[in-house]
Amino acid sequence: ELYQKYKIKIHFAHRTFSWSNEAKGNAAVHCVIIGFGLEYIDNKRIFDYADIKGEPTERKVKNINPYLTEGNDLIILKKIKPICNVPEMIKGSQPTDGGNLLMNDEEKEQYIRQEPAGEKFIKPFISADEFLNNKRRWCFWLTEIQPKELKQLPLLLKRVEAVKEMRLASSKVATIKWSQFPTLFTENRQPKTSYILIPRHSSENRKYIPFGFFSPDYIASDSCLFVANADLYLFGILTSAMHMTWVKYVCGRLKSDYRYSNTIVYNNYPFPENITDKQKQTVETCAQTVLDTRVKYPDSSLADLYDPLTMPPDLLKAHQKLDKAVDLCYRPQPFTSELNRIEYLFELYEKLTAPLLPTSKQKPAKRKNPQ
């Protein structure tokens, strides 16, 4: 807001580099340096660090935007709907139950031994932690339970009573109101079809954020997002280097980890335009290869598979092949760097949102040659 209000102009920028001092036990810090003012100058400079511990390379540019890339001034704001023709991405369901509708493996097995008739109401519950770390958790999903059935399940009924008491004790009016419906999650957005699951938080160390397909029998928690009725093509685009570059630049952060959001990241993402059937099929084939390669490591969690130090070579190669297929959906020329990718994506974003954006008096920066 201050950037736009005072019409601030960035004169130079040192993009991310590692700073440290000679103090004992000091921790390295990642920094940027931004020089700005209210006046316009012609000679603007960006200092890039191919190695964040090395020396920078200077580039003279016509304009530096708030993301410290060359291009028109733009700020990615929240959008309720996607700017492209893609399915909506929605947050998962929230129980607000005080833990009474949730169980780990041991609790689930103990319950089934004591009350086997209630097993049909138990479903897998997938949070970001379970998804990434190959853990299992379960929930009571009681959307279709009949009153007579619940009366015949005293242990489950006791849990439902505990949910009601927990909600009544809340200081939030909305939660208190939900005490009238103790068998239900307070926020039920569960899809009725298969879906792609997206963890809302993921380590910055991963080259790719792991996504996955699930059937509607798996209840997605509110620590995740999901896209229902999604296909392999959409999965391929979201799992690509192009999309990951967008994530790195526009997403929020929790500490330094990625904080993926539907309103900022997904809804604003500029998907490829006018792709051919052959291009789409190639992306789908490569995306399926990524999924098939994961399956070869059933004892490894996604956190292990996507750790840069332990990522299997065949999985990395599958992703690299997918990256090339997605790149070709955008343009035939290869992208030479992450900076090259984001500058291209910002230009495409401006093109796609031009009818929605206020007219700018500033002339767009001319690109000399595709990199």
N, C-alpha and C positions, 0 to 999 in steps of 0.2 A: 504493500500500500504506500509506504513512504517513497519507494522507488518511483512509482507512477505519480504520486502527488507532487513531488518536487522535481520531476523530470530529470532525474539523475542520469548522468552519462558516465559509463565506465571507460576510463582512458587506457588502463593497462591491467593485465591480470596474470598472475603466476598461478597456473592450475596446480592440482594437488602434488605436493612434494613432502618428503619426510624431513622433519626438523628435530635435531637433538642437540644437547649441550654436553659439556665435559663433567658435569656433576656426577658424583658416584650414585649408581643405581637409577639414573634418570631413564625415563621411558620415552621412546620415540613418539612423536606426535605428527599426525598428518595435517598439513596446513595449506591454505591458499592465501595469496596476497592480492588485494584489489585496490587499485587507485581510481578514484572517481571524483567528479565535480559537477557543477551545474552548467558549465560552458561546453560547447561542442569543439572538439579538436579533430584534425584530419588524420594525424598519425597515431593510430591506436595499435597496441601491441599485445599479443598473447604469448606467454612463455609456457611451452609444453615440456613435460618431463616423461620421456619414454621409460626411464628408470627413475622412480621417485626418490632414489638416493643419489642420483647423478646430476649432471648439469642440464640446464634447459636449452631448448631450441626456440629461438625467437621468430615470430611470424607477425608481419604487418597486416592489419585487417581494416576494413571500413567501419565495422561496428562490432561491439561485444555485448551479447545479451546477458541477462541475469544468471544463465547457466554456464557462463564463461566460455561460450563458443562463438564462432563468427556467425552473424546473422542478425535479422531484425529483432528489435526488442519484443519479447513475448514472455508471458507468465502463464504457466499451465494452471488453470483453475478447476475446481470441482465441477463435474457435469453429471447430471442425473441419468442421462441416456448415452450410449456410445455414439461417437461421431460417425462411425462406419456401420454398415449393415451387418451386424453380428449379434448373436444372442446376448441377452443381459447376463451380467455377472452379479450374483446375490450373496449376501452374508449368510452363513449357516444358522442353525437353530440354537436357541439358548434355553436351558432348562430352568434356571433360577429356582433350584430345588434343595439347596443346602446339602447336596450330595446324596440325597435320599433316593433318587431315581437312577443313580449311576453305580456301577460295580466294576471291580477288577476281576481277573480270572478266578481267583480263589473265592471271592464273595459270590460270584455267579454259580460256581460249582456247588458251594454250600447251600445256596438258595434252592437250586434245582433238586438236590438230595432231599431237602425238607419239604419242598412244595413243587413237585414236578409238573403239576397242571399249569403253573404259571410260566413255564419255559417259552411257550409260543408268543409271549409278549416281550421277550428279550431280543434286542437287536444290537449289532455292533455300533459303537459310538466313536466317531473318528474326529479327533482334534488334530491340530498341527503337530503336536508332540507325538501322538500315536502314529500318525502318518509317516513322519520323518524318521522316527526311531524304532519302527517295527514293534510297537507296543500294542497291547489290546485292552480295550475298555468296552463296557457294555452299558446299555440303558434299558429301562422299562419304557416301551413305546405303547401308550395306552389310548391312542386316538379312537380305537374301535372296540374297546372293552365294554362289555355289557354290565350293568349294575349287579345282576345276579352272579356273574362270573367273579366280579371283584369281591362280593360278599363271601364267596367260597374260597378265597385266597387270603387268609388272615395275616400272613407275613407281608404280603404285598399291600394289603389294606393298612397295615401299621406304617409302612413307608409313606403311603399317600397321606395319612394323617399327619405325619411328621413334616411333609411338604406344606400342608395347610398351615400348621403352626409356625413354621419358619417364615412363610409369606406374611402371615398376620403380624408377626413381630418386626417386620421391616419398617423403616422410616419413610419408605417411598410409597406414595399413594398408589401408583400403578401396580406395584408388587402386591400391596394389600388387596387390591381389587382381584388380582389373579388367585387369591386364596379361595375364591369361589370355584376355581377349576383346578384342583390339586392333582388331577391325573394328567394334565397337559403341560407341555413346555410353554413358558410365557411367550416365546417367539418361535413359531413353527413355520419354517420356510422350506421344509424338506421337499425336494422334487419327486415327482412320480415316475421319472424316467432316469436312465443312466446319466452320469454327469462327470465333468472334469472337476477335480478338487484342487484348490490353490491354497497353500498355507499362507496366512496373513503375515507371518514373521519368518524370516529365513536368514541364515548366516551370510554375511558379506563375503566370506571366503569362498563361497561356491561360485563356480563359473556359470552354472545354470541353477535356477530354482526348480526343484523337482515338482512336477504336477502329476496327477494320476487319474485314471478312470475308475468310477465306482458305480455299482448298481444302486437303485433306490432303497434297497434293504439296509444300506449303510447310512446311518444318520450323521450328517455333517454338522459339526459343532460350530459355534460362532467364532472360534479361533481360525476358521477357514472361510474361504469364499468358494462358490461353485458356479459352473455354467452348465445348465441342463440342455439336453438335446445337442450336445457338442459332438463334432466329428473329428476324425484324425487330422484333417487339414487345420482346424483351429488349434488343436493340441500342438501340431507341428510349428505353427507360427508363434504360439506362446512360449514354446520351449527353445526357441531359436536365439542366436546371438543378437539378432536385430532387436527382438523384444527385450532381451536382457539389458542391452545398452540403454533402451528407453527407461527401464526400471531403475537402473543405476542413477540416471540423471534426474528423474522427476518424482520418484517415490519418497515417502517420508522415511524417517529412520527411528529405530528404537536402539539407543546407544549408537552403534555404527551398523547394525544389522538392517536388512531391507524390511520395510513395512509396506507390503503390497496393499493397494486399495483399489476398489472398483471405480470410484468416482474420479480419482486423479490418474491412476496408471492405465487401467483397462479402457475406460470410457473415452479417454483422450488419445488412445494409441492409433496411429495412422496405419491401418492395414493396407496391404498391396492392392492396387487398382487393376482392373481389367486383366486378370490372370487367365491363362489358357487352361483348357482341360488337362493338357499334358503337364503343365506346371503344377497344377493342383494334385494330380495323381503322383507325381514325383515326390512332393512334400508328404503326401499320405504314406507312401511306401517307406520313406526315410523315417517318418514318425513311428510307424509300426516296428521298424528295425530297432529303434531306441527302446520301445516297450519290450520287444522280444529279448533284447540283450539284457535288460534288467532282470528278467525272469531266470536267467542263467545263474543268478546269484541269490537263491532263496534265503540263505542264512545271513545275508548282509542287509543292513538297513539302508534306506535311501540316504541317511546322513553319512554312512560309510561309503556308499557308491558315489556320492557327489562331493566327498572330501577331496580336494586337489591332490593330496598325498596318496590316497588309497583308491582313487577312481580307476576302474579297470580300463586298460588300453582300448579294448573293443567297444566299450561304452563311449569313451571319448571320441573314437573314430566315427561311431554312429552319429553322435551329435554334430561332429564337424561336417559330415556328409549332409545332414539335415540343414545345417547353417548355409551351406552352398546352395541347396535347393531353394531355401527361403530367400536368400540374397537375389537369386535370379528372378524371383517373383517381383522384385522391386526394380531391378535394372540389369542389363547385361554386363556392365562394367563391374569389376570386383571392388569391394570396399577394402581400402588399404589400412584402415585403423578404426578404433572405436570412435575417435573424434570425427572421422569421415562419416561414420554411420549416423551419429546423433545430429550432425549438421544437415544431413540428407533428410532425416526423419522430421526435424523441426521445419524444414522447408515444405515437406509434404503435409505436415500438420497445418501450417499456415494456408496452404492451398485448399485443404479439405474444410477448414473452418472459416475461410474468407468471408462467406455471407454472414457469419455470426460475429465477426470481429469488427470493431470500429475502424474506420479508414485511417491509415497512418500517412503522414506527410513525408515520412522518410522513405527514400528510394531503397528498394531491396538491393542487397549486395550482389554484384555480378560474379558468377563463378567462371573462372577462366577455362579450366578444363576439368572434366570428371577425373577424380582421383582413383 
